[in-house]
Amino acid sequence: DTEVTQTPKHLVMGMTNKKSLKCEQHMGHRAMYWYKQKAKKPPELMFVYSYEKLSINESVPSRFSPECPNSSLLNLHLHALQPEDSALYLCASSQGQLNTEAFFGQGTRLTVV
Amino acid sequence: GQSLEQPSEVTAVEGAIVQINCTYQTSGFYGLSWYQQHDGGAPTFLSYNALDGLEETGRFSSFLSRSDSYGYLLLQELQMKDSASYFCAVSNQAGTALIFGKGTTLSVSS
């Protein structure tokens, strides 16, 4: 199984809503990532989890809150988002910290209204 | 910090050969990766070069020159399905995550 599964595929939320994005992998990877991608732009790193511990937070606003309940799961909790946060949110995983090949999920297309 | 430069757009016809260049500036270098992303899809891994030279995988090849901080992705026998965005990427300074270039949009026409 070389898949990274993200749910939901699409999400529309209001600025006062709280929602969560979910990501799952069963490849035994110990590093997991959240990226944000705007249209026609490259993926931008948000968070890195290594061995279930947050190792990097790329100055992401606190309205985004990551969580890694176990080595296979990664969540991104969303609260009080702004319309400019609308984007494709990509989860990825890799074997270890030194990132040679990362496996990406199909992403969650988020629209904030 | 890490920065990568690649052309924004490349166009070609089916059956042709295309080269997408990437130059980088990094604090700490582990290797250069290439990813393909179709519209609405996930980035998928194409290749990785840690050492100088050419790596070949089917129709795709990737080259690295560490002394020149330069690499390229070579796509041969282009097909319509190769129309996509191509990103070069390097590891961040800590070697813990990928930082992507701005991407090159490849359009293949018949």
Interface residues (C-beta under 8 A of the other chain):
Chain A: V4 A31 Y33 K40 K41 P42 P43 E44 L45 V48 S50 S55 I56 L90 A92 Q97 L98 N99 T100 E101 A102 F103 F104 G105 Q106 G107
Chain B: Y30 G31 S33 G41 A42 P43 T44 F45 Y48 A50 F87 S91 N92 A94 G95 T96 A97 L98 I99 F100 G101 K102 G103
